[in-house]
Amino acid sequence: MAPRVDPVHSDETLPEHADVVIIGGGIIGTSTALFLAQKGVSTVLCEKGHIAGEQSSRNWGWCRKMGRDPREIPLIIESLRLWQGMNGLVGAETGFRQPGIMYLSETRAQLDKLEVWLEYGRQYQLDTRIITSAEVAELLPGSAKNWAGALYTPSDGKAEPQMAAPAIAEGARRLGAGILTQCAVRGIETAGGRVAAAVTEKGRIACDSVVLAGGAWSRLFCRNLGVDLPQLKILSSVMRTEKVEGGPECSASGAGFGYRKRLDGGYNVSQLAGNVYDIVPDSLRLFRDFLPLARIKWSGIRFHLGRRWIEEWRVPRQWGLDDRSPFEQVRVLDPQPARKPLDDAHASLAVAFPVFRNVAIAERWAGLIDVTPDAVPVISAVQSLPGFFIATGFSGHGFGIGPGAGKLMADLVTGAPTLVDATPFRLDRFADRSQPRPYPLATAV
Ligand SMILES: Cc1cc2nc3c(=O)[nH]c(=O)nc-3n(C[C@H](O)[C@H](O)[C@H](O)COP(=O)(O)OP(=O)(O)OC[C@H]3O[C@@H](n4cnc5c(N)ncnc54)[C@H](O)[C@@H]3O)c2cc1C
């Protein structure tokens, strides 16, 4: 079941020309549109379904610095700064608040493992710290468990996934960006070896640059252009509770659950384990690239061979600009949620916080997370095709970093000094094998 998303209506007409065409109306595409429009760049965003129809409305809503791969820390710091000013900038509610995030530990040994990350937090003067059992009890008064302690970042935040990207899209529109929904981009037309136009199902938009922010579809789009983007998909499920009186304010994960209090008084609940990886033809093609990541993460993932193998096998790998593209065949990826990990998460949460014992579950849904081999995104120009840029592969933690990623992409496209050093996010790191390994302590969501 797809979560309800704040609606964003489409512009009626397709412009003939724009400086930049953005593909994809998730948090990354809408943030890129916002910051390009703020710079006065003529921008059009094309979304094949509706704004925030895929990952960007289906996530937990955590906006965290804590537990990140060290390569992402400068960008997430900037991103949280941008979130702080976002409601004002877009003139609407994104749900951004800073109630903190906690990784709860049941044992001293677990806490010692979490503590290793503090070394990175200290380098950037973050407020992340280890807190004692007594401090946890004080901060989470309804918890029935005697926790050994927690890794805690008071300034970490949350926003509302079903509101944020739509609010940012409307904000971009107010600054002059065009927003087209039900408008799949089929491919790119080139002239003199560089981008000349984006070809959509509704017609052609001449442009100087194209930004691909296509989430789980990005590898397919790139393959048709002859650009190799290593990316796989993992299914992750979430549920939403009805309103809970007296529940915890600070977001937390621990002992088989993770949660975030929503603006409507309910909670998004899930767990870090229990993600499902469907084996597909790309699993074989990309086996070597993803082996290091699989070794680190595989205890938390269930592997499955089923219908998706056939479905992906049938997807054309090449099509022409006049052909109906695969993006027009599936407007919104809406996979079935995995029931058991959600039921288990609810049971574990109710043990830790008795207030959740008899709470009704209002909705369950799932999303397909787009993962790169080092679980760090690509935010990069594509050297082989001048004018083509990619912002994708946020590997399960792109919502919080979305505004920063959008601003960074807007800087790259316009050749402005960049918000942070973009080197760690280069696409070429995969091809030239300079790609550092995935960071073993990075947490998923
Ligand atoms: C269950 C779950 C929990 C998560 N929890 C968190 C969390 O708590 N915190 C966090 O930071 N991150 C979290 N994430 C990750 C986060 O949701 C994603 O990293 C982020 O939303 C990615 O945004 P995006 O814009 O790149 O992709 P998406 O939101 O997937 O958007 C891509 C869009 O591109 C469109 N598109 C693709 N191809 C075309 C085309 N050819 N033409 C037109 N449109 C196209 C698609 O229709 C889609 O709408 C979670 C993800 C999931 C699934």
The ligand as an ORCA input file, in Angstrom:
! r2SCAN-3c Opt
* xyz 0 1
  C      12.090      1.975      3.980
  C      13.117      3.049      3.835
  C      13.574      3.723      4.962
  C      14.515      4.753      4.826
  N      14.812      5.521      5.917
  C      15.602      6.623      5.779
  C      15.806      7.514      6.861
  O      15.231      7.382      7.929
  N      16.672      8.553      6.671
  C      17.290      8.768      5.481
  O      18.088      9.703      5.389
  N      17.041      7.975      4.399
  C      16.216      6.918      4.521
  N      15.929      6.122      3.447
  C      16.557      6.424      2.164
  C      15.899      7.597      1.463
  O      14.495      7.432      1.428
  C      16.451      7.685      0.042
  O      17.873      7.646      0.055
  C      16.026      8.990     -0.640
  O      14.631      9.176     -0.513
  C      16.434      8.934     -2.108
  O      15.852     10.026     -2.759
  P      15.916     10.130     -4.341
  O      15.296     11.406     -4.695
  O      17.306      9.827     -4.786
  O      15.067      8.873     -4.854
  P      13.498      8.607     -4.926
  O      12.766      9.206     -3.793
  O      13.352      7.141     -5.110
  O      13.050      9.396     -6.215
  C      13.462      9.057     -7.509
  C      12.360      9.493     -8.443
  O      12.816      9.439     -9.786
  C      11.716      9.109    -10.607
  N      12.249      8.655    -11.897
  C      13.124      7.636    -12.105
  N      13.423      7.543    -13.413
  C      12.723      8.508    -14.064
  C      12.623      8.896    -15.424
  N      13.304      8.285    -16.393
  N      11.811      9.939    -15.717
  C      11.120     10.608    -14.739
  N      11.183     10.243    -13.434
  C      11.982      9.228    -13.098
  C      10.988      8.052     -9.791
  O       9.649      7.900    -10.213
  C      11.138      8.589     -8.374
  O      10.012      9.340     -7.977
  C      15.031      5.065      3.549
  C      14.565      4.386      2.413
  C      13.588      3.415      2.545
  C      13.057      2.746      1.313
*
